[in-house]
Each structure stands twice: as C-alpha cells, then as structure tokens.
Amino acid sequence: MSHSLTLPITGLKCDGCIRSLTRALEASPAIETATVTLDPPQAHIIFAGPALSKEDCALLIQRAGFETA
C-alpha cells in the first residue's frame, strides 16, 4: 500500500514553477512521484516507502521556493 499526501501550494505561477517543484520533490529518495498542478495549486505526493510528515514535505517545498497554504 502506498502512502500519499496532497498539500495546497502558494507561489505557483507557471509551468516552470510546476517543473521546478516537481523536480525538487522527486529528488527526495522518500518520494516516488510528485504531481504538481496550477489549478488547483497543489502537490500530490506518493511516497516510495514510509510517508514523510506533513512538516517534512512543507520543508522540501519551502526549500524549492514555494509555500504550503
């Protein structure tokens, strides 16, 4: 069973933002896939193993230059 988390994101403005955040999230070995969308502005994260905490995911998002709503 895979664990997932969806977080609202602020600061997404274009396709470049989507690519940048997707790459940043998927660079984490704990994340299998990340789907980032503008409408609605969110990131849906599927974990490769045990789920990261919401706070850890928010930190990855902040390091990429975005915020969770």
mmJSON file of the N, C-alpha and C atoms, coordinates in Angstrom:
{"data_MODEL":{"atom_site":{
"group_PDB":["ATOM","ATOM","ATOM","ATOM","ATOM","ATOM","ATOM","ATOM","ATOM","ATOM","ATOM","ATOM","ATOM","ATOM","ATOM","ATOM","ATOM","ATOM","ATOM","ATOM","ATOM","ATOM","ATOM","ATOM","ATOM","ATOM","ATOM","ATOM","ATOM","ATOM","ATOM","ATOM","ATOM","ATOM","ATOM","ATOM","ATOM","ATOM","ATOM","ATOM","ATOM","ATOM","ATOM","ATOM","ATOM","ATOM","ATOM","ATOM","ATOM","ATOM","ATOM","ATOM","ATOM","ATOM","ATOM","ATOM","ATOM","ATOM","ATOM","ATOM","ATOM","ATOM","ATOM","ATOM","ATOM","ATOM","ATOM","ATOM","ATOM","ATOM","ATOM","ATOM","ATOM","ATOM","ATOM","ATOM","ATOM","ATOM","ATOM","ATOM","ATOM","ATOM","ATOM","ATOM","ATOM","ATOM","ATOM","ATOM","ATOM","ATOM","ATOM","ATOM","ATOM","ATOM","ATOM","ATOM","ATOM","ATOM","ATOM","ATOM","ATOM","ATOM","ATOM","ATOM","ATOM","ATOM","ATOM","ATOM","ATOM","ATOM","ATOM","ATOM","ATOM","ATOM","ATOM","ATOM","ATOM","ATOM","ATOM","ATOM","ATOM","ATOM","ATOM","ATOM","ATOM","ATOM","ATOM","ATOM","ATOM","ATOM","ATOM","ATOM","ATOM","ATOM","ATOM","ATOM","ATOM","ATOM","ATOM","ATOM","ATOM","ATOM","ATOM","ATOM","ATOM","ATOM","ATOM","ATOM","ATOM","ATOM","ATOM","ATOM","ATOM","ATOM","ATOM","ATOM","ATOM","ATOM","ATOM","ATOM","ATOM","ATOM","ATOM","ATOM","ATOM","ATOM","ATOM","ATOM","ATOM","ATOM","ATOM","ATOM","ATOM","ATOM","ATOM","ATOM","ATOM","ATOM","ATOM","ATOM","ATOM","ATOM","ATOM","ATOM","ATOM","ATOM","ATOM","ATOM","ATOM","ATOM","ATOM","ATOM","ATOM","ATOM","ATOM","ATOM","ATOM","ATOM","ATOM","ATOM","ATOM","ATOM","ATOM","ATOM","ATOM","ATOM","ATOM"],
"id":[1,2,3,4,5,6,7,8,9,10,11,12,13,14,15,16,17,18,19,20,21,22,23,24,25,26,27,28,29,30,31,32,33,34,35,36,37,38,39,40,41,42,43,44,45,46,47,48,49,50,51,52,53,54,55,56,57,58,59,60,61,62,63,64,65,66,67,68,69,70,71,72,73,74,75,76,77,78,79,80,81,82,83,84,85,86,87,88,89,90,91,92,93,94,95,96,97,98,99,100,101,102,103,104,105,106,107,108,109,110,111,112,113,114,115,116,117,118,119,120,121,122,123,124,125,126,127,128,129,130,131,132,133,134,135,136,137,138,139,140,141,142,143,144,145,146,147,148,149,150,151,152,153,154,155,156,157,158,159,160,161,162,163,164,165,166,167,168,169,170,171,172,173,174,175,176,177,178,179,180,181,182,183,184,185,186,187,188,189,190,191,192,193,194,195,196,197,198,199,200,201,202,203,204,205,206,207],
"type_symbol":["N","C","C","N","C","C","N","C","C","N","C","C","N","C","C","N","C","C","N","C","C","N","C","C","N","C","C","N","C","C","N","C","C","N","C","C","N","C","C","N","C","C","N","C","C","N","C","C","N","C","C","N","C","C","N","C","C","N","C","C","N","C","C","N","C","C","N","C","C","N","C","C","N","C","C","N","C","C","N","C","C","N","C","C","N","C","C","N","C","C","N","C","C","N","C","C","N","C","C","N","C","C","N","C","C","N","C","C","N","C","C","N","C","C","N","C","C","N","C","C","N","C","C","N","C","C","N","C","C","N","C","C","N","C","C","N","C","C","N","C","C","N","C","C","N","C","C","N","C","C","N","C","C","N","C","C","N","C","C","N","C","C","N","C","C","N","C","C","N","C","C","N","C","C","N","C","C","N","C","C","N","C","C","N","C","C","N","C","C","N","C","C","N","C","C","N","C","C","N","C","C","N","C","C","N","C","C"],
"label_atom_id":["N","CA","C","N","CA","C","N","CA","C","N","CA","C","N","CA","C","N","CA","C","N","CA","C","N","CA","C","N","CA","C","N","CA","C","N","CA","C","N","CA","C","N","CA","C","N","CA","C","N","CA","C","N","CA","C","N","CA","C","N","CA","C","N","CA","C","N","CA","C","N","CA","C","N","CA","C","N","CA","C","N","CA","C","N","CA","C","N","CA","C","N","CA","C","N","CA","C","N","CA","C","N","CA","C","N","CA","C","N","CA","C","N","CA","C","N","CA","C","N","CA","C","N","CA","C","N","CA","C","N","CA","C","N","CA","C","N","CA","C","N","CA","C","N","CA","C","N","CA","C","N","CA","C","N","CA","C","N","CA","C","N","CA","C","N","CA","C","N","CA","C","N","CA","C","N","CA","C","N","CA","C","N","CA","C","N","CA","C","N","CA","C","N","CA","C","N","CA","C","N","CA","C","N","CA","C","N","CA","C","N","CA","C","N","CA","C","N","CA","C","N","CA","C","N","CA","C","N","CA","C","N","CA","C","N","CA","C","N","CA","C"],
"label_alt_id":[null,null,null,null,null,null,null,null,null,null,null,null,null,null,null,null,null,null,null,null,null,null,null,null,null,null,null,null,null,null,null,null,null,null,null,null,null,null,null,null,null,null,null,null,null,null,null,null,null,null,null,null,null,null,null,null,null,null,null,null,null,null,null,null,null,null,null,null,null,null,null,null,null,null,null,null,null,null,null,null,null,null,null,null,null,null,null,null,null,null,null,null,null,null,null,null,null,null,null,null,null,null,null,null,null,null,null,null,null,null,null,null,null,null,null,null,null,null,null,null,null,null,null,null,null,null,null,null,null,null,null,null,null,null,null,null,null,null,null,null,null,null,null,null,null,null,null,null,null,null,null,null,null,null,null,null,null,null,null,null,null,null,null,null,null,null,null,null,null,null,null,null,null,null,null,null,null,null,null,null,null,null,null,null,null,null,null,null,null,null,null,null,null,null,null,null,null,null,null,null,null,null,null,null,null,null,null],
"label_comp_id":["MET","MET","MET","SER","SER","SER","HIS","HIS","HIS","SER","SER","SER","LEU","LEU","LEU","THR","THR","THR","LEU","LEU","LEU","PRO","PRO","PRO","ILE","ILE","ILE","THR","THR","THR","GLY","GLY","GLY","LEU","LEU","LEU","LYS","LYS","LYS","CYS","CYS","CYS","ASP","ASP","ASP","GLY","GLY","GLY","CYS","CYS","CYS","ILE","ILE","ILE","ARG","ARG","ARG","SER","SER","SER","LEU","LEU","LEU","THR","THR","THR","ARG","ARG","ARG","ALA","ALA","ALA","LEU","LEU","LEU","GLU","GLU","GLU","ALA","ALA","ALA","SER","SER","SER","PRO","PRO","PRO","ALA","ALA","ALA","ILE","ILE","ILE","GLU","GLU","GLU","THR","THR","THR","ALA","ALA","ALA","THR","THR","THR","VAL","VAL","VAL","THR","THR","THR","LEU","LEU","LEU","ASP","ASP","ASP","PRO","PRO","PRO","PRO","PRO","PRO","GLN","GLN","GLN","ALA","ALA","ALA","HIS","HIS","HIS","ILE","ILE","ILE","ILE","ILE","ILE","PHE","PHE","PHE","ALA","ALA","ALA","GLY","GLY","GLY","PRO","PRO","PRO","ALA","ALA","ALA","LEU","LEU","LEU","SER","SER","SER","LYS","LYS","LYS","GLU","GLU","GLU","ASP","ASP","ASP","CYS","CYS","CYS","ALA","ALA","ALA","LEU","LEU","LEU","LEU","LEU","LEU","ILE","ILE","ILE","GLN","GLN","GLN","ARG","ARG","ARG","ALA","ALA","ALA","GLY","GLY","GLY","PHE","PHE","PHE","GLU","GLU","GLU","THR","THR","THR","ALA","ALA","ALA"],
"label_asym_id":["A","A","A","A","A","A","A","A","A","A","A","A","A","A","A","A","A","A","A","A","A","A","A","A","A","A","A","A","A","A","A","A","A","A","A","A","A","A","A","A","A","A","A","A","A","A","A","A","A","A","A","A","A","A","A","A","A","A","A","A","A","A","A","A","A","A","A","A","A","A","A","A","A","A","A","A","A","A","A","A","A","A","A","A","A","A","A","A","A","A","A","A","A","A","A","A","A","A","A","A","A","A","A","A","A","A","A","A","A","A","A","A","A","A","A","A","A","A","A","A","A","A","A","A","A","A","A","A","A","A","A","A","A","A","A","A","A","A","A","A","A","A","A","A","A","A","A","A","A","A","A","A","A","A","A","A","A","A","A","A","A","A","A","A","A","A","A","A","A","A","A","A","A","A","A","A","A","A","A","A","A","A","A","A","A","A","A","A","A","A","A","A","A","A","A","A","A","A","A","A","A","A","A","A","A","A","A"],
"label_entity_id":["1","1","1","1","1","1","1","1","1","1","1","1","1","1","1","1","1","1","1","1","1","1","1","1","1","1","1","1","1","1","1","1","1","1","1","1","1","1","1","1","1","1","1","1","1","1","1","1","1","1","1","1","1","1","1","1","1","1","1","1","1","1","1","1","1","1","1","1","1","1","1","1","1","1","1","1","1","1","1","1","1","1","1","1","1","1","1","1","1","1","1","1","1","1","1","1","1","1","1","1","1","1","1","1","1","1","1","1","1","1","1","1","1","1","1","1","1","1","1","1","1","1","1","1","1","1","1","1","1","1","1","1","1","1","1","1","1","1","1","1","1","1","1","1","1","1","1","1","1","1","1","1","1","1","1","1","1","1","1","1","1","1","1","1","1","1","1","1","1","1","1","1","1","1","1","1","1","1","1","1","1","1","1","1","1","1","1","1","1","1","1","1","1","1","1","1","1","1","1","1","1","1","1","1","1","1","1"],
"label_seq_id":[1,1,1,2,2,2,3,3,3,4,4,4,5,5,5,6,6,6,7,7,7,8,8,8,9,9,9,10,10,10,11,11,11,12,12,12,13,13,13,14,14,14,15,15,15,16,16,16,17,17,17,18,18,18,19,19,19,20,20,20,21,21,21,22,22,22,23,23,23,24,24,24,25,25,25,26,26,26,27,27,27,28,28,28,29,29,29,30,30,30,31,31,31,32,32,32,33,33,33,34,34,34,35,35,35,36,36,36,37,37,37,38,38,38,39,39,39,40,40,40,41,41,41,42,42,42,43,43,43,44,44,44,45,45,45,46,46,46,47,47,47,48,48,48,49,49,49,50,50,50,51,51,51,52,52,52,53,53,53,54,54,54,55,55,55,56,56,56,57,57,57,58,58,58,59,59,59,60,60,60,61,61,61,62,62,62,63,63,63,64,64,64,65,65,65,66,66,66,67,67,67,68,68,68,69,69,69],
"pdbx_PDB_ins_code":[null,null,null,null,null,null,null,null,null,null,null,null,null,null,null,null,null,null,null,null,null,null,null,null,null,null,null,null,null,null,null,null,null,null,null,null,null,null,null,null,null,null,null,null,null,null,null,null,null,null,null,null,null,null,null,null,null,null,null,null,null,null,null,null,null,null,null,null,null,null,null,null,null,null,null,null,null,null,null,null,null,null,null,null,null,null,null,null,null,null,null,null,null,null,null,null,null,null,null,null,null,null,null,null,null,null,null,null,null,null,null,null,null,null,null,null,null,null,null,null,null,null,null,null,null,null,null,null,null,null,null,null,null,null,null,null,null,null,null,null,null,null,null,null,null,null,null,null,null,null,null,null,null,null,null,null,null,null,null,null,null,null,null,null,null,null,null,null,null,null,null,null,null,null,null,null,null,null,null,null,null,null,null,null,null,null,null,null,null,null,null,null,null,null,null,null,null,null,null,null,null,null,null,null,null,null,null],
"Cartn_x":[0.845,0.0,0.889,0.673,1.478,0.78,1.584,1.08,1.167,0.195,0.212,-0.262,0.017,-0.34,-0.573,-1.612,-1.865,-1.804,-0.995,-0.817,-1.124,-1.878,-2.071,-0.767,-0.47,0.79,0.494,1.252,1.169,2.467,2.351,3.523,3.705,2.846,2.932,2.349,3.117,2.643,2.67,3.494,3.657,4.113,4.25,4.717,6.137,6.946,8.303,8.288,7.356,7.204,6.83,5.93,5.496,6.684,7.452,8.617,9.64,9.89,10.879,10.486,9.24,8.793,8.72,8.261,8.201,9.594,10.582,11.965,12.497,12.218,12.71,12.113,10.827,10.19,10.68,10.759,11.158,12.645,13.415,14.828,14.982,13.939,13.975,13.799,14.684,14.537,13.259,12.647,11.419,10.183,10.324,9.176,9.297,8.26,8.228,7.831,6.7,6.253,5.597,5.684,5.01,4.275,3.008,2.208,1.824,2.333,2.089,1.189,0.14,-0.809,-1.027,-1.386,-1.722,-3.174,-4.063,-5.494,-6.101,-6.214,-5.872,-4.363,-3.855,-2.423,-2.085,-1.576,-1.306,-0.227,0.265,1.209,0.637,0.515,0.089,1.34,1.682,2.939,2.65,3.32,3.246,4.62,4.634,5.885,6.4,7.72,8.366,8.343,8.256,8.237,7.383,7.863,7.116,6.934,5.761,5.434,6.259,6.669,7.262,6.142,6.476,5.468,5.073,3.933,3.473,4.5,5.089,6.081,7.343,7.778,8.956,8.689,7.482,7.115,7.07,6.522,6.46,7.866,8.811,10.197,10.814,10.57,11.057,10.467,9.192,8.51,9.098,9.346,9.937,11.343,12.12,13.479,13.464,12.36,12.221,11.711,11.382,10.957,9.461,8.716,7.259,6.788,5.507,4.932,3.708,3.424,2.161,1.129,-0.082,-1.141,-1.699],
"Cartn_y":[-1.185,0.0,1.246,2.114,3.334,4.441,5.24,6.373,7.611,8.513,9.747,10.909,12.097,13.331,14.397,15.2,16.329,17.609,18.552,19.826,20.99,21.994,23.205,24.003,24.611,25.34,26.786,27.72,29.113,29.468,30.377,30.844,30.211,29.248,28.643,29.606,29.931,30.903,30.406,29.372,28.951,27.497,27.011,25.64,25.442,26.491,26.399,26.149,26.779,26.551,25.099,24.577,23.189,22.248,22.454,21.596,21.699,22.91,23.137,22.427,22.587,21.964,20.443,19.968,18.519,17.908,18.521,18.02,18.039,19.123,19.242,18.152,17.905,16.876,15.483,15.206,13.87,13.594,14.618,14.419,13.734,13.781,13.115,11.614,10.801,9.355,8.816,9.59,9.152,9.332,10.096,10.398,9.643,8.852,8.096,9.003,9.695,10.637,11.844,12.961,14.182,14.748,15.055,15.682,17.067,18.088,19.474,20.105,20.812,21.443,22.91,23.691,25.104,25.291,24.452,24.609,23.272,22.982,23.829,23.804,24.854,24.905,23.954,22.778,21.77,20.806,20.045,18.967,17.688,16.676,15.349,14.484,13.975,13.265,11.803,10.9,9.469,9.05,8.436,8.087,6.728,6.604,5.363,4.316,4.753,3.862,4.505,4.507,5.188,6.67,7.182,8.568,9.551,10.634,11.758,12.484,13.219,14.018,15.205,15.771,16.963,18.084,18.188,19.231,19.028,17.77,17.487,17.82,17.505,17.841,19.354,20.058,21.519,22.11,21.515,21.995,21.801,20.657,20.434,21.47,21.763,22.746,24.135,24.494,25.799,25.921,24.861,24.885,25.083,24.694,24.876,26.277,27.079,28.455,28.684,27.711,27.828,27.627,27.808,27.66,26.762,26.109,25.39,26.36,26.247,27.187,26.818],
"Cartn_z":[0.0,0.0,0.0,-0.953,-0.998,-0.216,0.418,1.186,0.313,0.482,-0.303,0.558,0.055,0.739,-0.319,-0.144,-1.036,-0.213,-0.685,0.014,-0.917,-0.444,-1.238,-1.26,-2.403,-2.589,-2.978,-2.416,-2.845,-3.567,-4.523,-5.256,-6.62,-6.979,-8.311,-9.333,-10.37,-11.349,-12.787,-13.069,-14.464,-14.539,-15.766,-15.971,-15.444,-15.504,-14.962,-13.459,-12.763,-11.32,-11.056,-11.866,-11.71,-11.896,-12.962,-13.219,-12.089,-11.643,-10.592,-9.295,-8.879,-7.638,-7.784,-8.928,-9.158,-9.05,-9.705,-9.643,-8.21,-7.496,-6.119,-5.227,-5.367,-4.545,-4.926,-6.213,-6.662,-6.444,-6.099,-5.764,-4.404,-3.59,-2.293,-2.483,-1.909,-2.055,-1.412,-0.533,0.137,-0.737,-1.838,-2.694,-4.008,-4.31,-5.565,-6.719,-6.572,-7.6,-6.944,-7.641,-7.21,-8.418,-8.234,-9.28,-8.784,-9.466,-9.076,-10.128,-9.683,-10.603,-10.236,-11.268,-11.053,-10.645,-11.163,-10.899,-10.525,-9.266,-8.117,-7.848,-7.195,-6.894,-5.741,-6.098,-5.08,-5.539,-4.58,-4.86,-4.281,-5.127,-4.677,-4.674,-3.513,-3.31,-2.988,-3.705,-3.41,-2.9,-1.747,-1.086,-1.538,-1.584,-2.006,-0.894,0.332,1.495,2.563,3.789,4.847,4.509,4.804,4.464,5.29,4.641,5.357,6.087,7.116,7.806,6.925,7.231,6.514,6.662,7.84,8.105,7.264,7.123,6.296,4.832,4.362,2.981,2.801,3.791,3.722,3.654,4.365,4.335,2.953,2.322,0.954,0.002,0.168,-0.683,-0.455,0.8,1.113,0.534,0.609,0.051,-1.459,-2.102,-3.552,-3.893,-2.865,-3.1,-3.084,-2.562,-2.518,-1.083,-0.847,0.488,0.424,1.546,1.649,2.203,1.708,2.117,3.474],
"occupancy":[1.0,1.0,1.0,1.0,1.0,1.0,1.0,1.0,1.0,1.0,1.0,1.0,1.0,1.0,1.0,1.0,1.0,1.0,1.0,1.0,1.0,1.0,1.0,1.0,1.0,1.0,1.0,1.0,1.0,1.0,1.0,1.0,1.0,1.0,1.0,1.0,1.0,1.0,1.0,1.0,1.0,1.0,1.0,1.0,1.0,1.0,1.0,1.0,1.0,1.0,1.0,1.0,1.0,1.0,1.0,1.0,1.0,1.0,1.0,1.0,1.0,1.0,1.0,1.0,1.0,1.0,1.0,1.0,1.0,1.0,1.0,1.0,1.0,1.0,1.0,1.0,1.0,1.0,1.0,1.0,1.0,1.0,1.0,1.0,1.0,1.0,1.0,1.0,1.0,1.0,1.0,1.0,1.0,1.0,1.0,1.0,1.0,1.0,1.0,1.0,1.0,1.0,1.0,1.0,1.0,1.0,1.0,1.0,1.0,1.0,1.0,1.0,1.0,1.0,1.0,1.0,1.0,1.0,1.0,1.0,1.0,1.0,1.0,1.0,1.0,1.0,1.0,1.0,1.0,1.0,1.0,1.0,1.0,1.0,1.0,1.0,1.0,1.0,1.0,1.0,1.0,1.0,1.0,1.0,1.0,1.0,1.0,1.0,1.0,1.0,1.0,1.0,1.0,1.0,1.0,1.0,1.0,1.0,1.0,1.0,1.0,1.0,1.0,1.0,1.0,1.0,1.0,1.0,1.0,1.0,1.0,1.0,1.0,1.0,1.0,1.0,1.0,1.0,1.0,1.0,1.0,1.0,1.0,1.0,1.0,1.0,1.0,1.0,1.0,1.0,1.0,1.0,1.0,1.0,1.0,1.0,1.0,1.0,1.0,1.0,1.0,1.0,1.0,1.0,1.0,1.0,1.0],
"B_iso_or_equiv":[0.0,0.0,0.0,0.0,0.0,0.0,0.0,0.0,0.0,0.0,0.0,0.0,0.0,0.0,0.0,0.0,0.0,0.0,0.0,0.0,0.0,0.0,0.0,0.0,0.0,0.0,0.0,0.0,0.0,0.0,0.0,0.0,0.0,0.0,0.0,0.0,0.0,0.0,0.0,0.0,0.0,0.0,0.0,0.0,0.0,0.0,0.0,0.0,0.0,0.0,0.0,0.0,0.0,0.0,0.0,0.0,0.0,0.0,0.0,0.0,0.0,0.0,0.0,0.0,0.0,0.0,0.0,0.0,0.0,0.0,0.0,0.0,0.0,0.0,0.0,0.0,0.0,0.0,0.0,0.0,0.0,0.0,0.0,0.0,0.0,0.0,0.0,0.0,0.0,0.0,0.0,0.0,0.0,0.0,0.0,0.0,0.0,0.0,0.0,0.0,0.0,0.0,0.0,0.0,0.0,0.0,0.0,0.0,0.0,0.0,0.0,0.0,0.0,0.0,0.0,0.0,0.0,0.0,0.0,0.0,0.0,0.0,0.0,0.0,0.0,0.0,0.0,0.0,0.0,0.0,0.0,0.0,0.0,0.0,0.0,0.0,0.0,0.0,0.0,0.0,0.0,0.0,0.0,0.0,0.0,0.0,0.0,0.0,0.0,0.0,0.0,0.0,0.0,0.0,0.0,0.0,0.0,0.0,0.0,0.0,0.0,0.0,0.0,0.0,0.0,0.0,0.0,0.0,0.0,0.0,0.0,0.0,0.0,0.0,0.0,0.0,0.0,0.0,0.0,0.0,0.0,0.0,0.0,0.0,0.0,0.0,0.0,0.0,0.0,0.0,0.0,0.0,0.0,0.0,0.0,0.0,0.0,0.0,0.0,0.0,0.0,0.0,0.0,0.0,0.0,0.0,0.0],
"pdbx_formal_charge":[null,null,null,null,null,null,null,null,null,null,null,null,null,null,null,null,null,null,null,null,null,null,null,null,null,null,null,null,null,null,null,null,null,null,null,null,null,null,null,null,null,null,null,null,null,null,null,null,null,null,null,null,null,null,null,null,null,null,null,null,null,null,null,null,null,null,null,null,null,null,null,null,null,null,null,null,null,null,null,null,null,null,null,null,null,null,null,null,null,null,null,null,null,null,null,null,null,null,null,null,null,null,null,null,null,null,null,null,null,null,null,null,null,null,null,null,null,null,null,null,null,null,null,null,null,null,null,null,null,null,null,null,null,null,null,null,null,null,null,null,null,null,null,null,null,null,null,null,null,null,null,null,null,null,null,null,null,null,null,null,null,null,null,null,null,null,null,null,null,null,null,null,null,null,null,null,null,null,null,null,null,null,null,null,null,null,null,null,null,null,null,null,null,null,null,null,null,null,null,null,null,null,null,null,null,null,null],
"auth_seq_id":[1,1,1,2,2,2,3,3,3,4,4,4,5,5,5,6,6,6,7,7,7,8,8,8,9,9,9,10,10,10,11,11,11,12,12,12,13,13,13,14,14,14,15,15,15,16,16,16,17,17,17,18,18,18,19,19,19,20,20,20,21,21,21,22,22,22,23,23,23,24,24,24,25,25,25,26,26,26,27,27,27,28,28,28,29,29,29,30,30,30,31,31,31,32,32,32,33,33,33,34,34,34,35,35,35,36,36,36,37,37,37,38,38,38,39,39,39,40,40,40,41,41,41,42,42,42,43,43,43,44,44,44,45,45,45,46,46,46,47,47,47,48,48,48,49,49,49,50,50,50,51,51,51,52,52,52,53,53,53,54,54,54,55,55,55,56,56,56,57,57,57,58,58,58,59,59,59,60,60,60,61,61,61,62,62,62,63,63,63,64,64,64,65,65,65,66,66,66,67,67,67,68,68,68,69,69,69],
"auth_comp_id":["MET","MET","MET","SER","SER","SER","HIS","HIS","HIS","SER","SER","SER","LEU","LEU","LEU","THR","THR","THR","LEU","LEU","LEU","PRO","PRO","PRO","ILE","ILE","ILE","THR","THR","THR","GLY","GLY","GLY","LEU","LEU","LEU","LYS","LYS","LYS","CYS","CYS","CYS","ASP","ASP","ASP","GLY","GLY","GLY","CYS","CYS","CYS","ILE","ILE","ILE","ARG","ARG","ARG","SER","SER","SER","LEU","LEU","LEU","THR","THR","THR","ARG","ARG","ARG","ALA","ALA","ALA","LEU","LEU","LEU","GLU","GLU","GLU","ALA","ALA","ALA","SER","SER","SER","PRO","PRO","PRO","ALA","ALA","ALA","ILE","ILE","ILE","GLU","GLU","GLU","THR","THR","THR","ALA","ALA","ALA","THR","THR","THR","VAL","VAL","VAL","THR","THR","THR","LEU","LEU","LEU","ASP","ASP","ASP","PRO","PRO","PRO","PRO","PRO","PRO","GLN","GLN","GLN","ALA","ALA","ALA","HIS","HIS","HIS","ILE","ILE","ILE","ILE","ILE","ILE","PHE","PHE","PHE","ALA","ALA","ALA","GLY","GLY","GLY","PRO","PRO","PRO","ALA","ALA","ALA","LEU","LEU","LEU","SER","SER","SER","LYS","LYS","LYS","GLU","GLU","GLU","ASP","ASP","ASP","CYS","CYS","CYS","ALA","ALA","ALA","LEU","LEU","LEU","LEU","LEU","LEU","ILE","ILE","ILE","GLN","GLN","GLN","ARG","ARG","ARG","ALA","ALA","ALA","GLY","GLY","GLY","PHE","PHE","PHE","GLU","GLU","GLU","THR","THR","THR","ALA","ALA","ALA"],
"auth_asym_id":["A","A","A","A","A","A","A","A","A","A","A","A","A","A","A","A","A","A","A","A","A","A","A","A","A","A","A","A","A","A","A","A","A","A","A","A","A","A","A","A","A","A","A","A","A","A","A","A","A","A","A","A","A","A","A","A","A","A","A","A","A","A","A","A","A","A","A","A","A","A","A","A","A","A","A","A","A","A","A","A","A","A","A","A","A","A","A","A","A","A","A","A","A","A","A","A","A","A","A","A","A","A","A","A","A","A","A","A","A","A","A","A","A","A","A","A","A","A","A","A","A","A","A","A","A","A","A","A","A","A","A","A","A","A","A","A","A","A","A","A","A","A","A","A","A","A","A","A","A","A","A","A","A","A","A","A","A","A","A","A","A","A","A","A","A","A","A","A","A","A","A","A","A","A","A","A","A","A","A","A","A","A","A","A","A","A","A","A","A","A","A","A","A","A","A","A","A","A","A","A","A","A","A","A","A","A","A"],
"auth_atom_id":["N","CA","C","N","CA","C","N","CA","C","N","CA","C","N","CA","C","N","CA","C","N","CA","C","N","CA","C","N","CA","C","N","CA","C","N","CA","C","N","CA","C","N","CA","C","N","CA","C","N","CA","C","N","CA","C","N","CA","C","N","CA","C","N","CA","C","N","CA","C","N","CA","C","N","CA","C","N","CA","C","N","CA","C","N","CA","C","N","CA","C","N","CA","C","N","CA","C","N","CA","C","N","CA","C","N","CA","C","N","CA","C","N","CA","C","N","CA","C","N","CA","C","N","CA","C","N","CA","C","N","CA","C","N","CA","C","N","CA","C","N","CA","C","N","CA","C","N","CA","C","N","CA","C","N","CA","C","N","CA","C","N","CA","C","N","CA","C","N","CA","C","N","CA","C","N","CA","C","N","CA","C","N","CA","C","N","CA","C","N","CA","C","N","CA","C","N","CA","C","N","CA","C","N","CA","C","N","CA","C","N","CA","C","N","CA","C","N","CA","C","N","CA","C","N","CA","C","N","CA","C","N","CA","C","N","CA","C","N","CA","C"],
"pdbx_PDB_model_num":[1,1,1,1,1,1,1,1,1,1,1,1,1,1,1,1,1,1,1,1,1,1,1,1,1,1,1,1,1,1,1,1,1,1,1,1,1,1,1,1,1,1,1,1,1,1,1,1,1,1,1,1,1,1,1,1,1,1,1,1,1,1,1,1,1,1,1,1,1,1,1,1,1,1,1,1,1,1,1,1,1,1,1,1,1,1,1,1,1,1,1,1,1,1,1,1,1,1,1,1,1,1,1,1,1,1,1,1,1,1,1,1,1,1,1,1,1,1,1,1,1,1,1,1,1,1,1,1,1,1,1,1,1,1,1,1,1,1,1,1,1,1,1,1,1,1,1,1,1,1,1,1,1,1,1,1,1,1,1,1,1,1,1,1,1,1,1,1,1,1,1,1,1,1,1,1,1,1,1,1,1,1,1,1,1,1,1,1,1,1,1,1,1,1,1,1,1,1,1,1,1,1,1,1,1,1,1]
}}}
